Amino acid sequence: MSTPPIVMVVDDDEELASLFKRLLEGNGFSSVSFNDPLLALKHFKDDPHGYWLVIADLKMPNLNGIDLAKNIRNISPSVKILLITGFFDDEYLNKPDFKAARISEVLHKPVKLGELLGCVHELFYSKVTTK
């Protein structure tokens, strides 16, 4: 692989976004992180083919992770979206907004770094094999 895949991390918690970014970069993935989901969405709109994965927190000010995912889906239906949340139950899976967002995977907080990395690898290899 000549250039590592690019992952967008969106979390209003600066420390967590930075930690996830460093974890990804330390394991061969290029990444950018945003603490403002509206800025992340603008950046995604400017380069929709530059990302293969968006990791987003569910609860964020101005735009929650589900709405961010729905907006991203309207721009790029093929990008993978990993939702991270501490406020999620299985009932949410049947809500129309969640279904419209077509979330690839959900991880529950507190997220173990190994679990996050394993999920990213699974999503990446499923992307590679479905080309």
C-alpha positions as CSV (number, residue, x, y, z in Angstrom):
1,M,0.0,0.0,0.0
2,S,1.6,3.3,-1.1
3,T,-0.3,5.6,1.1
4,P,-2.1,4.5,4.3
5,P,-5.8,4.8,4.4
6,I,-7.2,7.9,5.9
7,V,-9.5,7.8,8.9
8,M,-11.5,10.8,10.2
9,V,-12.0,10.9,13.9
10,V,-14.8,13.2,15.2
11,D,-15.2,13.6,19.0
12,D,-15.9,16.7,21.0
13,D,-13.6,15.3,23.7
14,E,-10.2,16.7,22.5
15,E,-8.1,14.2,24.5
16,L,-10.1,11.2,23.2
17,A,-9.9,12.4,19.6
18,S,-6.2,12.9,19.9
19,L,-5.7,9.5,21.6
20,F,-7.6,7.7,18.8
21,K,-5.6,9.6,16.1
22,R,-2.3,8.7,17.7
23,L,-3.4,5.0,18.0
24,L,-4.4,4.9,14.4
25,E,-1.2,6.6,13.1
26,G,0.9,4.3,15.3
27,N,-0.7,1.4,13.5
28,G,-0.2,2.6,9.9
29,F,-3.4,4.5,9.3
30,S,-3.3,8.2,8.3
31,S,-5.8,10.1,10.3
32,V,-7.3,13.5,11.0
33,S,-9.3,14.5,14.0
34,F,-11.9,17.1,14.6
35,N,-13.6,18.2,17.8
36,D,-16.4,20.1,15.9
37,P,-18.7,17.8,13.9
38,L,-19.7,20.7,11.6
39,L,-16.1,21.4,10.7
40,A,-15.6,17.7,10.2
41,L,-18.5,17.6,7.8
42,K,-17.3,20.6,5.9
43,H,-13.9,19.0,5.6
44,F,-15.5,15.7,4.4
45,K,-17.5,17.6,1.8
46,D,-14.3,19.2,0.5
47,D,-12.7,15.8,-0.1
48,P,-15.3,13.0,0.1
49,H,-13.1,10.5,-1.6
50,G,-10.2,11.1,0.8
51,Y,-11.6,8.9,3.6
52,W,-12.5,5.3,3.9
53,L,-13.6,5.5,7.5
54,V,-15.2,8.0,9.9
55,I,-15.1,7.3,13.6
56,A,-17.7,9.5,15.4
57,D,-19.0,10.0,18.9
58,L,-22.8,9.8,19.2
59,K,-23.3,12.8,21.6
60,M,-21.7,16.0,20.3
61,P,-22.8,19.6,20.3
62,N,-24.3,21.1,17.1
63,L,-24.5,17.8,15.3
64,N,-24.7,14.3,16.8
65,G,-23.0,11.3,15.4
66,I,-26.1,9.9,13.7
67,D,-26.9,13.2,11.9
68,L,-23.2,13.5,10.9
69,A,-23.3,9.9,9.5
70,K,-26.5,10.7,7.6
71,N,-24.9,13.8,6.0
72,I,-21.8,11.8,5.2
73,R,-24.0,9.0,3.6
74,N,-25.6,11.6,1.3
75,I,-22.1,12.5,0.1
76,S,-20.4,9.1,0.0
77,P,-22.5,6.0,0.4
78,S,-19.4,3.7,0.5
79,V,-17.5,5.2,3.4
80,K,-17.4,3.1,6.6
81,I,-18.8,4.7,9.7
82,L,-17.9,3.6,13.2
83,L,-20.1,5.1,16.0
84,I,-18.7,5.3,19.5
85,T,-21.1,5.9,22.3
86,G,-21.8,5.5,26.0
87,F,-25.5,6.4,25.5
88,F,-26.8,3.6,23.3
89,D,-29.1,0.7,23.7
90,D,-30.3,-1.9,21.3
91,E,-33.7,-0.1,20.9
92,Y,-31.8,2.6,19.0
93,L,-30.9,0.1,16.2
94,N,-34.5,0.1,15.1
95,K,-35.0,3.9,14.9
96,P,-35.3,5.4,11.4
97,D,-32.5,7.8,11.9
98,F,-30.1,5.0,12.8
99,K,-31.1,3.0,9.8
100,A,-30.8,6.0,7.5
101,A,-27.2,6.5,8.7
102,R,-26.2,3.0,7.8
103,I,-23.7,2.7,10.6
104,S,-21.0,0.1,9.8
105,E,-20.2,-0.7,13.5
106,V,-21.0,0.5,17.0
107,L,-18.6,0.4,19.9
108,H,-19.6,1.2,23.5
109,K,-17.7,3.5,25.8
110,P,-15.4,3.0,27.6
111,V,-13.7,1.8,24.4
112,K,-10.6,-0.4,24.9
113,L,-7.9,0.7,22.5
114,G,-7.3,-2.9,21.3
115,E,-11.0,-3.3,20.6
116,L,-11.1,0.0,18.6
117,L,-8.0,-1.0,16.6
118,G,-9.4,-4.5,16.0
119,C,-12.7,-3.0,14.7
120,V,-10.8,-0.6,12.4
121,H,-8.8,-3.5,11.0
122,E,-11.9,-5.6,10.4
123,L,-13.6,-2.7,8.6
124,F,-10.5,-2.0,6.5
125,Y,-10.1,-5.6,5.4
126,S,-13.8,-5.9,4.6
127,K,-13.3,-2.8,2.4
128,V,-10.3,-4.3,0.7
129,T,-12.0,-7.6,0.0
130,T,-15.2,-6.1,-1.3
131,K,-13.5,-4.0,-4.0
